Amino acid sequence: MFTKLKNFFERPKPYESNDTYLKIWTDEYISKNMLEIHLNPQIDAASRNLDFINKSANWMISKFDLTKEKKVLDLGCGPGLYSTKIAEAGANVTGVDVSKRSLDYANKKAQEKCLKINYINESYLEWKTAEKFDFAYLIYLDYHALTKEQRKCLLSNIKGYLKSNGLFLFDIPTIHNFKKIEEMTNCIFHEKGGFLSPNPYFEFELLYKYEEEELTFKRHVIIEEEHENIIEMWHKYFTYKEIEDELRNAGFAIVEKYSTVKGDVFGENTDEITLVVQNQPGGGDL
Ligand SMILES: C[S@@+](CC[C@H](N)C(=O)[O-])C[C@H]1O[C@@H](n2cnc3c(N)ncnc32)[C@H](O)[C@@H]1O
């Protein structure tokens, strides 16, 4: 018991491992609850609220002309809330996601609406294709859940996915957001089961901050009568200069910046930034 609690409170070195962060999307039981949250039109969790998504997709369609002939890649597409709208505008859409449950829903919706969307159940850290896209996007702060190595790998993959003048859009949380976060530990007894397990379980959760690295670490330990599960997540927060350097080193230049994924004007002190970046031919030290 003492050792288990000691392990729970242990503060790992930054990015010591990132082996369990996908469980919330891929676990048979948790992914069912995640899909419900994606599809709740009111809340910002898993996906943003439906009103935001409608405005965001409409802005992207008109701003980047995501209509006929355009080949569009939705990375981490989830249940296809963006893919569906962009395919309805006439674009040729491919969506990639690790969650089979979300893609089953997305495929069902596409069939109902007679839309031809190519959904691929793979990790964008591993997926390779010879196809080339005009426009790729990764929406709802997914970039910041990756380690430095994983971000490098993703940017290198995106270089391969895009046509030479192709664009990549993504959103990240800023350092202003980081400053508002506080460390915490908590223990809850879910007597009738809950979000993370259908069985009764104790949930130990903690959040640590790494000031120098502008990084947070979340750990959930789920203890059932006969089973234990650990889910750990790293979240990176960026200054503008940091992300600019990271992109430059990967061979991308920022061509546009906004404070939201629906095109709101960029400001210095916003909680999030949306960037549109372009491949620099020959650029990158990967
Ligand atoms: C926060 S949700 C956003 C979903 C969607 N972009 C939206 O805004 O509605 C993140 C999505 O990325 C997927 N995901 C996370 N890591 C992934 C990876 N390495 N490869 C592919 N999909 C991933 C998850 O399964 C989940 O559907």
The ligand as an SDF file (V2000), in Angstrom:
LIG
                    3D

 27 29  0  0  0  0  0  0  0  0999 V2000
   -9.6910   16.1240  -28.7290 C   0  0  0  0  0  0  0  0  0  0  0  0
  -10.2900   14.9560  -29.8980 S   0  0  0  0  0  0  0  0  0  0  0  0
  -10.6550   16.0040  -31.2760 C   0  0  0  0  0  0  0  0  0  0  0  0
  -11.5310   15.3650  -32.3120 C   0  0  0  0  0  0  0  0  0  0  0  0
  -11.8540   16.2350  -33.5240 C   0  0  0  0  0  0  0  0  0  0  0  0
  -10.6790   16.8040  -34.1180 N   0  0  0  0  0  0  0  0  0  0  0  0
  -12.8130   17.3440  -33.1290 C   0  0  0  0  0  0  0  0  0  0  0  0
  -12.3780   18.4860  -32.9190 O   0  0  0  0  0  0  0  0  0  0  0  0
  -14.0130   17.0530  -33.0540 O   0  0  0  0  0  0  0  0  0  0  0  0
   -8.7650   14.1460  -30.3730 C   0  0  0  0  0  0  0  0  0  0  0  0
   -8.9470   13.0230  -31.3840 C   0  0  0  0  0  0  0  0  0  0  0  0
   -7.6430   12.6260  -31.8240 O   0  0  0  0  0  0  0  0  0  0  0  0
   -7.5550   11.2160  -31.8220 C   0  0  0  0  0  0  0  0  0  0  0  0
   -6.1300   10.8800  -31.6400 N   0  0  0  0  0  0  0  0  0  0  0  0
   -5.3520   11.1130  -30.5420 C   0  0  0  0  0  0  0  0  0  0  0  0
   -4.0800   10.7050  -30.7770 N   0  0  0  0  0  0  0  0  0  0  0  0
   -4.0740   10.2070  -32.0500 C   0  0  0  0  0  0  0  0  0  0  0  0
   -3.0640    9.6380  -32.8720 C   0  0  0  0  0  0  0  0  0  0  0  0
   -1.8000    9.4750  -32.4320 N   0  0  0  0  0  0  0  0  0  0  0  0
   -3.3950    9.2530  -34.1180 N   0  0  0  0  0  0  0  0  0  0  0  0
   -4.6750    9.3930  -34.5940 C   0  0  0  0  0  0  0  0  0  0  0  0
   -5.6760    9.9110  -33.8520 N   0  0  0  0  0  0  0  0  0  0  0  0
   -5.3780   10.3250  -32.6070 C   0  0  0  0  0  0  0  0  0  0  0  0
   -8.4730   10.7600  -30.7080 C   0  0  0  0  0  0  0  0  0  0  0  0
   -8.9190    9.4350  -30.8940 O   0  0  0  0  0  0  0  0  0  0  0  0
   -9.6140   11.7890  -30.8100 C   0  0  0  0  0  0  0  0  0  0  0  0
  -10.6130   11.3390  -31.6940 O   0  0  0  0  0  0  0  0  0  0  0  0
  1  2  1  0
  2  3  1  0
  2 10  1  0
  3  4  1  0
  4  5  1  0
  5  6  1  0
  5  7  1  0
  7  8  2  0
  7  9  1  0
 10 11  1  0
 11 12  1  0
 11 26  1  0
 12 13  1  0
 13 14  1  0
 13 24  1  0
 14 15  1  0
 14 23  1  0
 15 16  2  0
 16 17  1  0
 17 18  1  0
 17 23  2  0
 18 19  1  0
 18 20  2  0
 20 21  1  0
 21 22  2  0
 22 23  1  0
 24 25  1  0
 24 26  1  0
 26 27  1  0
M  CHG  2   2   1   9  -1
M  END
$$$$
